């Protein structure tokens, strides 16, 4: 039997990311994993919002704080995704990663980011999304980014079904698992469906 195609769907937050693994087979979609990947080292000294930490500091020190947080997030993302892929090896082959994106404008330069509270929030979100994107690309997975406001429409197109039916179907996928099956898991599943389609897996719900 050929290995099933698997995609991870990821919704990043400040310092962590919700992850759902979705398999595609002749029997439809199956949730193989749900959990989270830590993107900071938990503890009282954890810097979950590095741009906030850097705000108001000398530029050199500010850059160091953000660079350290970026390096750590990328390392932990790589370790976290590798651990999930290894855990799923007997169930299928991870081929893709669906990543939920913001719908914001491109970020300005570093100094301009620190001068704008809105840009600080946007930059922190992008830092953690980029850590996941980098880790997935390093594993040569198909990386499919979907703006969060568009992900259900894209998932519906990938499945060839109405958006409302896809949302209902994804909600039903979580019922056998029990809680948590929150907005994080549902949106991550939708992103994984898009990623499966872009990897050529022809998902069916």
GUZA-121468 format. One line per field, with one value per residue: residue number from 1; residue in one letter; x, y, z of N, C-alpha, C in turn. Coordinates in pm, 1 decimal, m for minus. Atoms other than C-alpha are relative to their C-alpha. Layout:
<recs>
num	NUM	...
residuo	A	...
n.X	X	...
n.Y	Y	...
n.Z	Z	...
ca.X	X	...
ca.Y	Y	...
ca.Z	Z	...
c.X	X	...
c.Y	Y	...
c.Z	Z	...
</recs>
This chain:
<recs>
num	1	2	3	4	5	6	7	8	9	10	11	12	13	14	15	16	17	18	19	20	21	22	23	24	25	26	27	28	29	30	31	32	33	34	35	36	37	38	39	40	41	42	43	44	45	46	47	48	49	50	51	52	53	54	55	56	57	58	59	60	61	62	63	64	65	66	67	68	69	70	71	72	73	74	75	76	77	78	79	80	81	82	83	84	85	86	87	88	89	90	91	92	93	94	95	96	97	98	99	100	101	102	103	104	105	106	107	108	109	110	111	112	113	114	115	116	117	118	119	120	121	122	123	124	125	126	127	128	129	130	131	132	133	134	135	136	137	138	139	140	141	142	143	144	145	146	147	148	149	150	151	152	153	154	155	156	157	158	159	160	161	162	163	164	165	166	167	168	169	170	171	172	173	174	175	176	177	178	179	180	181	182	183	184	185	186	187	188	189	190	191	192	193	194	195	196	197	198	199	200	201	202	203	204	205
residuo	X	X	X	X	X	X	X	X	X	X	X	X	X	X	X	X	X	X	X	X	X	X	X	X	X	X	X	X	X	X	X	X	X	X	X	X	X	X	X	X	X	X	X	X	X	X	X	X	X	X	X	X	X	X	X	X	X	X	X	X	X	X	X	X	X	X	X	X	X	X	X	X	X	X	X	X	X	X	X	X	X	X	X	X	X	X	X	X	X	X	X	X	X	X	X	X	X	X	X	X	X	X	X	X	X	X	X	X	X	X	X	X	X	X	X	X	X	X	X	X	X	X	X	X	X	X	X	X	X	X	X	X	X	X	X	X	X	X	X	X	X	X	X	X	X	X	X	X	X	X	X	X	X	X	X	X	X	X	X	X	X	X	X	X	X	X	X	X	X	X	X	X	X	X	X	X	X	X	X	X	X	X	X	X	X	X	X	X	X	X	X	X	X	X	X	X	X	X	X	X	X	X	X	X	X
n.X	84.9	m79.7	18.2	96.3	m53.0	33.7	m37.2	17.8	58.1	m61.1	42.8	m102.3	30.1	m122.9	m76.9	41.3	84.2	90.6	m31.8	87.2	m46.1	114.4	m36.0	91.7	1.7	122.9	108.4	24.6	m98.1	m10.7	m88.9	m99.6	m69.6	26.9	m82.8	m63.5	m145.6	m48.7	m97.0	m89.0	m25.0	89.9	m62.3	19.1	m84.3	36.1	33.4	100.5	28.1	m130.9	6.7	42.4	m117.3	m100.9	53.2	m58.4	m140.3	m97.2	24.0	m83.5	56.4	130.1	m23.9	m49.0	115.4	81.9	m78.0	m5.1	132.4	17.6	m82.5	58.5	125.5	m29.7	m53.1	106.7	93.9	m59.8	4.6	138.8	55.5	m68.2	55.5	133.6	m15.6	m51.6	108.7	101.1	m62.6	69.9	135.2	m0.4	m118.7	26.8	m44.9	37.7	32.6	88.5	m28.3	93.2	m68.6	78.3	41.0	m55.2	m92.9	m140.3	m59.9	m104.2	m130.8	m5.9	22.6	139.0	82.3	m6.7	66.2	144.7	50.8	67.4	m103.3	m62.3	86.2	m7.2	m133.1	m11.0	71.1	m77.6	m118.4	31.5	41.3	m119.5	m72.6	65.7	m21.5	m138.8	m20.1	68.0	m72.0	m125.5	31.8	42.4	144.5	75.3	48.8	114.7	47.9	136.7	50.3	102.4	134.4	29.0	m35.0	115.6	29.9	m101.8	23.3	118.2	m42.6	m84.5	85.6	109.6	125.6	34.5	m72.5	74.1	m12.2	m137.1	m7.3	73.8	m76.4	m119.1	49.4	32.3	m124.4	m51.7	89.1	m49.8	m120.0	31.5	m66.9	41.6	15.4	33.8	m28.6	m138.0	m7.6	81.6	m69.3	m120.1	44.3	28.9	m128.6	m59.1	71.2	m56.6	m135.8	10.5	35.6	m114.3	m101.5	48.7	55.8	143.7	74.9	145.9	58.8
n.Y	m119.5	m122.5	m84.4	m108.5	m135.8	m72.2	m141.1	m68.5	m133.4	m72.6	m136.1	m49.3	m100.9	m54.0	96.6	138.8	19.4	114.8	84.8	113.9	82.9	52.8	99.0	17.0	136.8	33.5	m2.9	m138.5	m65.1	50.5	m76.3	88.9	m64.2	m140.6	m38.6	m130.3	m8.2	m116.8	m78.5	m58.8	91.0	m44.1	m39.5	m141.9	m86.5	15.3	m122.8	37.0	m117.0	m65.5	m138.3	m78.3	m9.9	m86.2	m135.6	m102.9	27.1	m36.7	79.9	120.8	93.5	41.3	100.8	123.0	68.7	58.1	104.3	117.0	62.3	60.2	120.3	101.2	45.5	85.2	128.2	76.0	39.7	114.1	115.9	38.2	61.4	128.3	95.7	38.6	82.4	130.6	68.0	39.0	77.1	127.3	m27.8	m68.5	m79.1	m144.1	m56.4	m140.6	m77.6	m112.2	m102.2	m112.3	m128.6	m120.3	m70.2	m134.5	m53.2	35.1	m72.6	m98.9	33.2	31.3	m120.0	m42.4	94.5	m35.1	m129.2	16.1	110.3	93.8	73.7	91.7	118.3	70.8	58.4	117.9	108.2	44.5	70.7	139.5	65.7	22.9	111.9	121.7	8.8	36.9	139.4	87.4	m6.1	72.6	142.1	13.2	16.2	m106.9	m96.6	m71.2	m106.0	m44.2	m103.9	60.5	m36.6	68.0	142.4	86.9	m4.9	79.6	140.4	41.0	17.0	120.1	117.6	m4.9	2.7	m132.5	m40.7	37.4	144.8	28.4	m39.1	99.5	123.6	m14.4	4.7	139.4	76.4	m11.7	56.0	124.0	m27.7	m72.0	m129.8	m124.8	m12.5	m141.6	m71.9	31.8	129.8	m2.2	m77.7	74.2	109.1	m60.0	m30.5	127.2	43.8	m78.4	48.5	130.5	m24.2	m58.1	104.6	95.7	117.5	11.8	34.8	13.1	m3.5
n.Z	0.0	m1.8	m119.2	14.8	m1.9	m122.5	m8.1	m127.1	2.5	m111.8	m33.0	m92.2	m101.4	m58.9	m77.0	22.1	117.6	2.4	114.2	28.0	111.3	74.7	100.9	111.7	51.8	71.2	m97.3	m38.2	m86.7	m137.0	m87.1	m59.3	m111.9	m31.3	m113.5	14.9	3.4	m73.1	76.0	m99.8	m111.2	m107.7	m125.7	m33.4	82.4	140.5	73.0	99.2	82.9	5.3	46.9	m115.6	m87.9	62.4	16.5	m84.9	m31.0	102.2	118.8	0.4	m98.3	51.7	104.1	m61.4	m61.0	106.2	67.0	m88.9	1.3	132.3	7.4	m87.6	58.3	115.3	m48.8	m63.7	105.0	70.7	m88.4	m21.5	120.0	18.3	m95.8	45.8	119.4	m42.3	m70.1	97.7	108.1	23.1	47.1	128.3	31.5	2.4	127.5	16.6	m119.1	24.4	m100.0	m0.1	10.4	m25.8	121.7	m13.4	99.1	m24.1	m111.6	31.6	m54.9	m143.0	m82.3	17.9	m76.3	m141.5	m20.0	20.2	m81.5	89.9	72.4	m96.4	m8.4	127.5	15.0	m86.1	66.1	114.9	m49.2	m30.8	124.8	81.4	m59.9	47.9	144.3	23.3	m42.0	95.7	127.1	m15.8	14.7	138.6	9.5	64.0	m98.5	56.2	m87.9	25.7	m90.0	m84.9	46.0	126.1	m4.7	22.1	143.0	68.5	m32.2	76.0	139.3	6.7	m15.2	94.3	m75.2	m52.3	m120.5	m121.0	m16.1	m46.2	m140.8	m76.6	3.1	m85.8	m137.7	m30.2	m13.0	m135.5	m101.7	m59.8	m78.9	m122.0	m8.6	65.2	144.4	0.6	124.2	38.0	67.6	121.0	102.5	38.3	87.1	130.8	62.8	41.4	120.1	109.9	23.9	64.8	139.0	71.4	13.2	98.8	m66.1	29.3	m121.1	7.6	m134.8
ca.X	0.0	144.5	197.6	m82.1	m12.3	m9.3	m11.1	38.8	m182.4	m35.2	m177.7	100.0	66.7	317.0	563.3	376.9	178.8	m125.8	m60.9	m299.6	m187.1	m435.2	m405.7	m562.1	m667.5	m938.7	m1145.0	m1136.9	m959.8	m837.7	m688.9	m366.3	m236.8	m327.3	m112.1	122.5	483.3	655.1	853.5	1008.4	1160.5	887.1	976.3	978.4	1251.8	1077.3	1054.3	730.0	698.7	1050.7	950.4	765.1	1075.9	1288.4	1063.3	1236.0	1581.6	1898.9	1888.2	2176.7	2025.0	1681.0	1815.5	1990.5	1669.1	1476.1	1757.8	1788.9	1414.1	1415.3	1701.6	1536.3	1196.8	1348.7	1539.6	1238.0	1012.8	1254.6	1274.3	898.4	804.6	1068.2	928.5	574.7	685.2	876.4	577.3	356.6	597.2	401.3	74.4	180.6	436.1	430.2	453.5	313.0	256.0	m38.9	35.6	m223.9	m112.8	m221.1	m389.0	m175.9	50.7	421.4	629.6	844.8	1209.2	1322.4	1333.5	992.9	849.4	966.2	809.6	460.9	266.0	54.7	368.2	518.2	220.4	234.8	609.3	579.9	317.6	537.0	840.7	668.5	503.3	838.7	996.3	739.4	773.0	1150.7	1140.3	889.0	1079.7	1401.5	1230.6	1136.4	766.7	523.6	449.1	104.1	29.6	m336.0	m453.4	m678.2	m976.3	m949.4	m865.2	m1219.3	m1278.4	m951.2	m1026.7	m1368.9	m1207.2	m954.7	m1232.3	m1479.2	m1750.8	m1943.2	m1769.6	m2045.3	m2023.3	m1646.2	m1677.7	m1938.7	m1724.7	m1414.1	m1615.6	m1731.6	m1373.7	m1295.2	m1592.2	m1440.2	m1129.7	m1309.6	m1190.3	m1001.3	m1136.0	m1134.1	m1093.7	m720.0	m765.5	m1040.9	m849.6	m530.7	m722.9	m851.0	m494.4	m379.0	m647.8	m518.4	m162.9	m263.0	m420.9	m113.8	104.6	m107.6	m281.0	m641.5	m802.6	m1164.9	m1383.9
ca.Y	0.0	342.9	581.2	827.0	1189.7	1404.4	1781.0	1985.0	2287.1	2557.3	2864.6	3060.9	3268.6	3464.7	3200.2	2890.3	2741.5	2516.4	2221.1	1969.2	1678.9	1574.3	1259.8	1215.2	869.1	693.2	694.7	1072.7	1299.1	1185.9	1382.7	1211.9	1466.1	1786.6	1975.8	2268.0	2353.7	2582.1	2860.8	2995.5	2812.9	2821.9	2992.4	3327.9	3460.3	3363.6	3647.0	3586.0	3939.6	4042.3	4356.6	4477.5	4402.1	4595.1	4900.3	5210.9	5050.4	5146.0	5014.6	4769.4	4615.5	4607.4	4418.3	4168.8	4089.9	4032.6	3835.4	3607.4	3545.2	3476.3	3227.0	3046.8	3033.1	2887.1	2622.3	2520.6	2518.7	2286.1	2055.9	2060.3	1984.2	1710.8	1546.6	1550.8	1410.6	1130.8	1047.4	1022.0	814.4	490.2	661.6	849.9	1076.7	1447.9	1628.1	1972.8	2245.6	2481.6	2807.3	3066.5	3418.7	3764.8	3992.4	4291.5	4510.3	4431.0	4532.9	4847.6	4854.2	4762.9	5116.9	5198.5	4883.4	4990.3	5332.4	5188.7	4982.3	4829.6	4734.4	4579.5	4346.1	4259.0	4195.9	3957.4	3755.7	3741.6	3634.2	3318.1	3244.0	3280.4	3037.0	2772.7	2851.8	2822.5	2491.8	2339.9	2459.0	2311.6	1972.3	2027.7	2018.4	2211.2	2527.4	2671.1	3005.5	3103.8	3439.5	3351.0	3537.5	3335.1	2987.5	2847.6	2964.3	2805.7	2482.2	2469.8	2515.3	2240.3	1998.8	2109.3	2160.6	2459.9	2656.3	2590.0	2215.5	2220.9	2411.0	2164.0	1869.4	2001.4	2058.7	1696.2	1568.9	1690.8	1532.6	1183.0	1342.7	1539.4	1879.6	2085.3	2142.5	2519.4	2783.1	2709.2	2344.8	2412.1	2683.9	2476.8	2186.2	2410.4	2526.4	2164.4	2083.2	2365.3	2235.3	1879.8	2011.9	2218.8	1912.7	1719.8	1490.8	1551.9	1562.7	1457.1	1524.8
ca.Z	0.0	m87.8	201.3	257.6	185.1	498.5	538.4	850.2	903.1	1125.5	1296.2	1463.6	1779.7	1989.2	2102.0	1986.4	1700.8	1680.3	1448.8	1292.4	1071.7	802.2	591.0	249.7	133.4	m64.6	254.7	281.2	528.1	867.1	1154.4	1259.9	1508.5	1683.9	1926.3	1947.7	1877.3	2123.3	1956.3	2275.7	2572.0	2839.0	3164.6	3339.3	3109.5	2786.7	2533.4	2347.9	2212.5	2112.3	1925.1	2233.3	2438.5	2190.6	2176.4	2311.0	2337.6	2156.1	1800.0	1839.9	2154.4	1992.3	1691.9	1917.8	2106.3	1784.4	1621.1	1925.3	1929.3	1554.9	1579.1	1869.9	1699.5	1384.0	1577.1	1782.5	1475.4	1296.5	1597.5	1651.1	1290.3	1270.7	1584.7	1443.6	1106.7	1280.2	1499.8	1190.8	984.8	1032.1	933.7	623.7	462.3	541.5	208.2	272.7	527.1	517.3	696.8	792.1	702.4	801.6	551.2	643.7	436.6	388.3	688.1	681.4	785.0	1136.4	1278.2	1129.8	1286.5	1631.7	1579.8	1518.5	1769.8	1494.8	1300.8	1614.8	1648.4	1277.7	1288.8	1581.4	1399.5	1091.8	1295.6	1414.5	1080.5	908.3	1156.5	1058.9	688.7	703.0	890.2	647.2	340.9	480.2	482.5	116.4	189.3	m25.8	172.8	104.4	264.8	296.7	431.0	722.6	575.8	255.5	384.1	387.1	31.1	m77.2	104.6	m60.5	m402.3	m327.1	m231.7	m496.3	m237.1	m100.2	171.2	427.0	363.6	414.5	741.5	861.8	753.4	928.9	1245.6	1224.9	1182.9	1532.9	1708.1	1748.8	1898.9	2166.2	2285.5	2207.3	1858.4	1855.1	1586.7	1592.7	1496.5	1242.8	1059.9	1067.6	914.7	637.0	570.5	557.4	300.0	80.0	123.3	31.2	m287.7	m379.3	m320.0	m571.5	m322.4	m443.0	m96.3	m51.1	252.3
c.X	88.5	m29.1	m102.6	71.4	m50.4	44.0	m20.7	m65.8	43.7	m60.4	92.5	m54.9	133.2	65.1	m41.3	m86.9	m87.2	25.6	m100.4	58.5	m120.4	51.1	m107.4	10.4	m130.2	m121.5	m33.5	108.8	m3.7	96.0	94.0	64.8	m57.7	81.6	58.0	150.9	39.5	109.3	84.0	24.2	m85.6	76.7	m16.0	81.5	m33.4	m38.4	m94.7	m30.3	126.6	m3.9	m50.4	116.5	100.4	m43.9	64.2	145.6	91.1	m9.2	80.2	m55.5	m135.7	16.2	44.0	m114.5	m83.0	74.4	7.1	m133.1	m26.3	77.1	m60.1	m129.0	24.5	52.9	m110.7	m105.1	52.8	m7.2	m143.1	m60.9	65.7	m57.9	m138.1	10.2	47.9	m110.1	m103.9	52.6	m75.3	m138.6	m4.7	125.5	m38.3	61.1	m21.6	m29.3	m87.0	13.5	m99.4	76.5	m91.4	m39.5	56.2	92.2	140.6	59.2	100.6	135.0	m2.4	m30.2	m144.2	m95.5	m5.4	m69.2	m151.8	m49.5	m71.4	101.3	72.1	m81.4	11.1	133.9	17.7	m74.5	80.0	124.8	m29.7	m51.4	121.3	83.2	m58.9	26.6	141.3	25.1	m64.2	73.3	130.8	m19.4	m51.4	m147.9	m55.8	m53.9	m109.0	m50.0	m139.3	m35.2	m120.1	m141.5	m40.5	7.8	m119.4	m39.6	99.0	m17.4	m119.6	35.3	82.6	m83.5	m112.8	m135.5	m32.0	73.2	m70.6	10.9	138.0	14.6	m71.6	77.5	122.4	m41.0	m27.9	126.0	52.4	m83.5	51.5	121.1	m33.1	74.0	149.0	m15.2	m54.2	23.9	142.1	5.2	m78.1	69.6	126.6	m35.2	m31.5	129.1	68.6	m66.5	53.5	139.2	0.0	m29.7	119.2	112.7	m44.2	m67.2	m148.8	m82.3	m149.6	m54.1	m118.2
c.Y	124.6	81.5	107.9	133.9	70.7	144.8	48.6	134.2	73.3	139.2	51.3	107.4	53.4	m107.2	m144.3	m8.2	m122.4	m77.9	m114.3	m74.8	m67.4	m95.5	m6.7	m143.0	m22.6	3.6	141.2	54.3	m58.9	88.9	m97.1	57.8	138.6	32.7	137.9	m16.8	126.2	68.9	90.1	m108.5	46.1	34.2	148.3	94.8	m9.0	134.5	m38.2	114.7	84.4	143.7	92.1	20.0	101.0	145.2	96.3	m21.8	52.4	m98.8	m130.3	m105.1	m53.1	m108.5	m132.5	m80.3	m69.0	m112.0	m126.7	m75.0	m70.1	m130.0	m112.1	m55.5	m92.6	m135.6	m85.9	m44.3	m121.6	m126.5	m50.2	m69.0	m135.0	m106.7	m47.4	m92.1	m140.1	m80.8	m53.7	m96.7	m129.0	21.1	65.0	83.5	147.5	58.8	150.2	63.3	117.3	100.6	114.4	131.4	113.0	61.1	141.5	39.9	m49.9	87.3	103.9	m46.0	m10.8	122.4	48.4	m93.2	42.4	132.0	m9.5	m119.3	m103.6	m85.1	m98.4	m128.6	m83.0	m70.6	m123.3	m118.4	m57.1	m76.7	m148.3	m75.7	m33.6	m115.0	m132.6	m19.5	m48.2	m147.1	m96.7	m3.2	m77.8	m150.5	m31.9	m39.0	111.9	92.2	83.8	102.1	45.0	113.1	m54.3	29.2	m73.6	m152.1	m91.4	m1.8	m84.8	m148.9	m53.2	m23.8	m127.3	m127.8	m5.9	m7.5	140.5	28.7	m45.3	m149.5	m37.7	36.2	m101.0	m131.7	4.5	m1.3	m143.9	m85.0	0.9	m68.2	m130.7	21.5	59.1	132.8	m16.6	m15.9	140.5	61.1	m28.0	m127.8	m0.3	77.1	m70.1	m116.2	51.2	32.0	m126.9	m54.8	73.3	m52.1	m136.2	18.0	53.4	m99.9	m110.3	m122.3	m21.6	m38.7	m8.0	m9.5	m95.6
c.Z	0.0	124.9	m28.5	0.9	125.0	m14.8	141.9	m26.0	125.0	13.6	109.8	92.9	53.8	87.7	m15.5	m124.5	19.7	m128.7	m9.4	m119.2	m63.6	m106.9	m106.3	m49.9	m73.3	91.9	45.8	90.1	140.4	77.7	70.1	125.2	20.1	124.2	m23.3	m3.4	73.7	m81.0	89.0	104.6	117.0	127.4	23.4	m86.3	m148.8	m60.7	m112.4	m95.6	m13.0	m48.7	110.1	96.6	m53.0	m10.2	99.7	35.9	m111.0	m115.1	1.3	96.3	m48.4	m106.1	61.3	61.6	m107.2	m71.9	84.9	m0.9	m133.5	m11.9	83.9	m60.3	m118.3	44.3	59.3	m101.6	m75.1	84.5	17.6	m120.7	m27.8	92.6	m43.6	m121.4	35.8	67.8	m98.6	m105.8	m32.7	m60.4	m137.3	m15.7	m5.7	m126.7	m9.4	134.6	m41.5	113.1	m14.4	8.0	44.5	m133.9	m2.4	m113.5	28.8	110.5	m48.3	54.9	152.1	86.8	m10.6	73.7	146.1	30.7	m10.4	79.8	m86.2	m76.1	91.3	11.2	m128.3	m15.9	87.7	m59.1	m115.0	43.9	22.1	m122.4	m86.0	56.2	m46.6	m148.8	m31.5	33.5	m98.7	m133.6	7.1	m13.1	m141.0	m11.9	m87.3	109.5	m65.3	100.9	m39.8	95.4	77.3	m48.8	m127.2	9.5	m24.1	m147.3	m78.3	26.7	m77.4	m146.2	m15.9	4.2	m102.1	66.8	49.6	130.8	128.1	27.1	51.8	147.3	89.1	6.3	88.5	147.3	41.9	17.3	143.5	105.6	60.3	91.2	136.5	4.3	27.1	m150.5	m24.6	m137.8	m47.7	m82.2	m131.0	m113.1	m46.7	m92.0	m139.4	m74.6	m48.2	m125.4	m123.1	m35.0	m68.1	m149.5	m79.1	m15.4	m95.8	58.3	m25.3	121.7	m26.5	140.5	6.4
</recs>
